[in-house]
Each structure stands twice: as C-alpha cells, then as structure tokens.
Amino acid sequence: MGIGTKCVQDGYRPGNGEPRQIPIIQSTTFKYDTSQDMGKLFDLEAEGYFYTRLQNPTNDYVAAKIASLEGGTAAMLTSSGQAANFYAVFNIASCGDHVVASSTIYGGTYNLFAVTMKKMGVEFTFVSPHATEEELDAAFQPNTKAVFGETIANPALSVLDIEKFADAAHRHGVPLIVDNTFATPVHCRPIEFGADIVTHSTTKYMDGHGAGVGGCIVDSGKFDWTKYPDKFPGLCEPDDSYHGITYAEKFGLAGAYITKATAQLMRDFGSIQSPQNAFLLNLGLESLHVRIKRHAENGLAVAKFLQGHDKVAWVKYCGLEGDDDYELAQKYLPDGSCGVVSFGVKGGRAAAEDFMQKLKVAAIETHVADARTCCLHPASATHRQMNDEELAAAGVSPDLVRYSCGLEDAEDLIADLKQALE
C-alpha cells in the first residue's frame, strides 16, 4: 500500500459489526476469570492487557499504524516525544555507558542527555551532524551503546546524513536512533537508509492540531542484538524481573526491543500515552499525508520570501537551492521537508523579539508543526538553558526565529511577515 493508504487504513481493521473508528478503551484495568490467566500476562507467556500503565488496545492500534508507516516491526506509544527519546536510549544504555549524539538536536533533548541522563551515569559525546567519518569514529568509546540524531534538527534545520551515521554506528556494533518528528514518514523513512530505531514527538505533525501530547518509538527489527551479547545484556541475558526471560531469544529481533521497553521501562516509569490522546493522534495520522505536503509548500514559499528581504540576515531551509543541506535534502527528502523555517532578523535578539510581537497571523508559542502558524525565539525559550558555546554548537544564534508554517494560505503568511518586518 502507498503511504497515504497506510495513513488512513493501517493499524486497526474492524471485523464484522465492529466500530469503524478506533474504539477508545478508556479503562485502567482489564478483567480476567482466573489468577492463572492474569499470571500468564505477567510472565509474558500470553498476549493481552491487564493495566493501562503498560499497554492499552487503543494505543497499540495507533502504534501499529506508525510502525507500518515507518517500515518497522513493532512500536510503542509514550506520553511525550521526550519520553520516547528517553526510553529509546535508556532501553539499551544505563549507568556507565556512553552514547554519541548529534549536537544540533532539540534543546529539550540535549538537556535530557547532557544533564539528566548524565546524572544517571550515561555519558554523551556530541558531534556535528556534518562530521566526517573520521570525526565520527573518534567519538566512539568501548562502552558506546547507541548513536542519536534528528532527520531535520529542531530548530537548526540541519539534515542528518543518515547513511553515514548508520554506517558509523554499525561499524562499532551499535544501533542508530533517529528522531523523525519534522520529516514524518511521509517525507523520510530513516529505516530505509540504515536507521535501526525511529522516534517521534507525535505532538507535532502527526497530531497536527495541538490537541494531544505524545510520542512513539519504532523498532526496525533489523539490528542483531545477539551479535553483541556483552554490549546489550538487557536484551541478551535473562531478566530476573520476568522469571529469567531473555528478550532476544523469546521475541526475536522483530519484537525484543519494544517488548523490553514495554515490560521494563513502561512498567517502571509509566509514561503511557492516554487512550484519548491516542484516538486524537489517529485522527491526525489519517490526514498526515495531505497536510505535510501543504506545510512543506508553505515553508518553501516563506523561505523564498525571507531570503530576498533586506531586513533578514539569513535563512535556513533545506529545500532552498544554495542551502548548505540542499543536496542532502534531495537525497533524504526529495518530496519536500517540513513547514519550519529558521531565520535571523537584522539587529539581533532585540530585533527578533520585536519583530515577533508585530506578527498578527503567527502566534508566539512553545509549539511547532501545527495546523496554525506559530513562532518562537529559541534562545529565550526552548534553548535558554544553554550557554553561548552550547547554543553555537546547536546551531542556535541569538537572532534566530523559528517560524512554523501552518495550513493557512501562503500569501497571507507572507503578507503578515512583510508587515511585521516593515
């Protein structure tokens, strides 16, 4: 099936006389006839549901759709994109381990890695998304467990050379994790370029209407954990908390990673997406293939306008000819990128903030990738915990405005930008 048909049809197929729309199973618990029946679930010997903190049928229908869109074998919804990225890494890296990550990742993710997970004993080395093979190889350590990057970085909008990062990861026997939030599987499917695990903040384009916070992790089912049993004991050695089950043996490459993330991390941390939010997410997914194309069209139109304006210092949008990442975008994003444009207003931070206050269509929000156009000054908001050196490494300058084109008419967005700049 084509990507559009998958957006509409996959994940949930009703039987005869069953609801046409995904049912919202708004229940914390599930009833069983005997303790033995429930015990099989706790031992991972049977399929089913017993407590929504771990799994819920509504969530699993939607996760299955996202897995299909990305070309993965299994997926799990989380309460937010931040939770998805944390689980994706922590599922295979723990105290005493090391991870290589792109330096231009979203500020919240950077803080999660560089501050919070560092306190948990996981160290990170940050490298440029344009690092050479030699620079990438130099970042690895004997205890490295994964590589992490974003298809289109937020808000630097640099494009990750997925194949180069995947090759480096595989040379060192670890998986590549790619946050595909901005591109969505409609415009890029990282697994097809060698990525092993894909994450999303479903709050963004997938939901598309600012209605529900959520995240998702998709496993490609292609990384062979059993080749590196010493590196990934959590998947290749018995889990005492589940009566000695070895995930890689019992669930195979297609199911081991997500089963462990569900059975261990979701059990213990409980960052489940609510069934109501999963229902809203599915409504967004049904039109994702239509909406993302309009977002990208508006993004390109706005970028071209800004590029020619005398009060704009610079424009970053990978779909613009001459952009540093244009060639990479043609390889990984041939059908369009996203609706987010980053640019600098001449006059620096003060001018950028003054300009944003004069916009009438775009709202100042801590949000992005929505049906409604919004904007943000990252240095004052999402990245304000970074110092100047960290901001520079993340590709965030003091004058940077992150402008997220919604689904409005491009002519109206351009008119609004024009009057605010004037």
N, C-alpha and C positions, 0 to 999 in steps of 0.2 A: 504493500500500500504506500501511496505517497504521503509526504509529511502532513499535508492538510487533512487527508482522510484519517490519519492517525490521531491528529489533534481532536477530531470530532468523535471518532468511533472507538479508539482503543481504551483498554483498562477495565471497562465494565460492559458486559454484554448480557442484557436481560433475557431470562428464559420466558417461556410461555406464561402470560398473565402476570409477569413481574413488572415492577416500576420501570418506566422508560428512562427516567433520570436516576442518577446515582442516589440511593437512599442515604439519609443522614442517620447513622446509628449513634444517636446521642445517648449513650449509656456508658457508665463507668465499668460495669461488671456484666458477666455472662453466666447463665445458669447451667448447671450440669446435674445429671441424675445421680452420679456416684462420685465419691472422692477419688476412686481409681481413674475415672475418666479425666478428671482435672489433673491428677498426678501425672498422667502421660504428657500433658501440655507442659508442665513444669520440668519434665525430664527431656523435653524436645523430642519425644517419641511419637507425637501426633500433631497434626495441624489444627489450628483453631484459635479461639480468643478466650481470655479469662479476665483481663484487666486492661483498660484502655491506656494506662500509663505505658504499656509496652507496645500494643498493637490494637488497631481498630479496623473493621472491614471497610469503612468509608475511606480511610487513609490509604489502605492497601490498594483499593481500586485506582485511586489517583496516582499513587506511586508507580503502579504497573504501567499506567499511561506514559508517565515521564520516562520510565525505563525504556519503553518502546521507542519514544521519540529520540532518545539519545543512543539507541542501539545497544543498551546494556542488558544484563541478565537478571538483575534484581535492584530494588530501590527502597528507600525508607524516607518517609516524611519526618521533618523535625519542626520544632516550634518557631524557628527563625533560620535565616541564612547563616547567622553567626554560630548557631548550634550545629548546623550542618558541617561547617568548616572545622569546628572543634572536634566533633565526633569523627569526621573523616580522617583527621590526623591522629587523634588520641586512640583510635581503634588499633593502630599499629605502632605508635610511638609513645613511650612512657618515660618515667624518671630515668635519667642517664642516657637518653637517646638524643639524636640530632636530626634536624630537617633543613633542607635547602629550600629557600623561597625567593620568588621574585620580589624586588624591592618596591615595585610600583603598585602593590596590592592595596586594596581599600584600607583606609585608616583604621577602621574598627578591627579588621582582621590583623593588621600589623600590630595593634596594641594587644590583641589576644595572644599573638605569637611571641612578641618581643617582651611583654611584661607579665601577663597572667600565666601563660604556659611555661615561661622561664621560671616562675616561682614553683611550678610543679616539677621542675627538673628537666624540662625539654628545652634544648638549646636550638637556636635558629641562626643560620647564616643567610644574609640577604644579598642577592646578586642582581645585576641589571638584567632586564628582560632581553636586552640585546648583547648579553655576554657571549664571548666566543666559547668554542668547545673547550679550549684550554682553561679559560676562566671558570667555566662550569665544573670541569674535572677537579680543579684546585679547591673548590668549595666543599667537596665531599670528605667525610671522615669515616673511620672504621665503623662508627656507631650510627651513621646516617640511615634513616628508615623511610624517607619519602622526599619527593620534590613537589613544590606547590607553586602555582601561578594562576593568573586570570587571563582568559581568552582576550578580552578587552579590559584593560585596567581601569579602575574607578578611583579618581577622576582623570588620571594621567592620559587615559585612552591609548596607551601603547598596546601593540598587538604582540602576543606571545608567539614565538616560533615554536609551536607545539612539537613538531617532529624533532627539532634539535634538542629540546628539553627532555622529550621522551627517550631519545637515543642515549642521552647522558644518564638519565635515571636508570635505564635498563643495563647500561654498561657497568653500573655499580650495584645492580641487583635489587633495585627498589622501584616502587611504582610512582608514576606521575599523577598528581591530583590537580585537576583544572576546574576553577570556578568559571562556569559558562553563563553567568547571570545576564550580562549585557548582550551577548550574541544570541542566546537562546538556541535550542537545537534546530530551529528553522533556518538560521544563517550559518551555524557551525556545529558540527558534531565532533568534539575533540577525540572521541574514541576511535574514529576513522583515521586519525593522524597519529595514533600511538598512545594516547592518554589511557590510563587504567581506571581512574575513578573521576567522576564528574560531580560537582556540587552546584547548587543554585540557591540564591535567595529568591524563593517563589513569590515573595512580596512584590517584586519588581514586575517585569514584563509578563511573566506567567500569569499572575493575578491580574495585573494591568489596570486596576481601578482603585488602588489604595484601600481595599476592603479588608484584607486579612494578612497578618504577618505569618511567614512560614519559610521553610527551607526543605531541601531534598538532597539526598546522596544517591548516586547511581554507580553501581559496580559494573565494569565491562565484562567481568568473568574471565578475563584473559591473562591476568598476572598469575604466574605459577608460584604460589607461596611455598609449595613443598620443595622447590629447588633451593630454598634458603631457610631451612628449619631453624637454624641457630639465630637468624636475623628476625624471624617472626614467630617466636614461641607461642604467642597468644592464639595463633591460628593453627600451629603445627604440633602443639603439645596438649595433653589433656587439661581440661578446665575443671578444676576441683569443685567449683561452684555449680557445675551441672553434671555431677557424678562421673567425671572423667571423660566427657565427650571431647573429641578432637575435631574441631570445626572443618578443617580442610579434608579430613577423611570422610566424615559423615555427610557433609553437604556439598563436597566437590568445589571446584574452582568457581562454578556459577553461583553458588549460594553461601560459601563460607564467610566472606567478608561482611555481608549485610546481616546474616544470621547472628554473627558475633556482635555486631554493632547494636542489634535489637536486643539480643538476650543478655548482654552485659551492660552496655552504656545506657540504653534507654531504660532498662530495668533499674539502674542505679541512679541516673541523673534525671530521668523522667521528662525530658524536653520534647514531649509529644506535640504534634500539631493537633488542634482541636478538630473534631469531625465537621463542625460548622465551617471552619476556615478551609478545610479540605474540599468541601462542597463548593464554596465560593471560588477556590482555586481551579476546580474543574470547569466551572463556567468560563473562567478566563482562558483556560487552555483551549477550549472549543473554538475560540476566535483568534488564538495567538498567531496563526499563520497569515491571517488577514491584517491584523493590527501591526505586527512588527515591520511589515513592508512599508506601511504608511509612516511609522515612526522614523524609519531609515530614510525615506524620501524627504520628510520634513527636515531631518538632521542635515542631509546634504545640501538642501536649499538654503538653510540658515547658515551653514558653514561657508557657502559660496558668498552670501551677502556680507558676512562679517569679514571675510578675507579681503574684501575691497573697501572697507570703511576706514577712513583716516583716523578715527579715534580708537581703533582696535590695534593693539600692539602685536598680537599673534593669534593664530587659530590652530587648534589641534583637532583633527577629524580624519581618521584613516581613509575615508572614502574620497578625500580631496587629492587630486593629482598634485604631485610635488610633496605630499606629506611624507615624513620620514618612514612611516609604516605602510605607505600605499602599496608597495609591492607585496608585502606580507599579507595585507588585506585582500589583494587579488587572489592570493593562494588559499587563504583560510576562510575568507568572507566574500566570495565572488558575487553573491546575490544581494549584498548590502550588509552594513554593520549594525548600527543601532541609532537611536534618536538623540543620543547625548553628545553635545559639543562643548569642548572646553576652550576658553579664550581669555586673553588678558586685555583689560581696559587701560589705555594710556593714563598715567597718573598714579598707578599703583593701587595699594589696598584701599585707600580712602576713596579714590575714584570708582573702584569696582563696587564698593558698598553703596555709594551714592547713586550709581547707575541702576543697581538692582532695586533700590527703593522707588525708582521712577517707572518701573515696568508696571503695566496695567493688566496684561493678559497672564503673564507668568507670575506665579506666586513663590515667595521665598519659603522653602520647606526643607526639612531634613528628609527628603524623599527624592526618588528618581525613577525613571522608567514607568511613568504613569500615563493614563489617558489624558490627563490635564498637564499642561506645560508648567514646569516648576524650575527653580534655580536655587543655587546655594553658593556661598563663599566658603570653600572647604577649609582654608587656613584659619577661619574663625569658628568653624563648626566641627565637621567630621574628623579633621586632622589637627585640631587645636592642641592636642596633647603632644605633638611632635615639636622638636626644636628645629631651627633653621636648616641644620645639616640633614636631619631626617626628612624634612619637607622637600629639600632639593633632591634627595635620593628617590623619594616617592613621586617626583615629577610634579610637585605642587608648589607653585610660586605664589607670593603674596597677592598678586593681581589676578589670580585665576578665578574665573567664574564658571561653574558647572551648570550648563543650561540643558535641560532635558525637554526635548520637543515632544509634545503630546500629539493628539489626533486632530487638533484644530487645522484650519486652512493655513498653509504655509504663508500665504500673502498677509494674513493677519498677524502671524508671529513676527514676520519681517517688519511690518509697519510698527508694531509695538517696540521692537528692538531699535528701530530707526529713531522714533520719537524720544526714547529714553536716552540714547546716545547723544542726541542733539540737545 
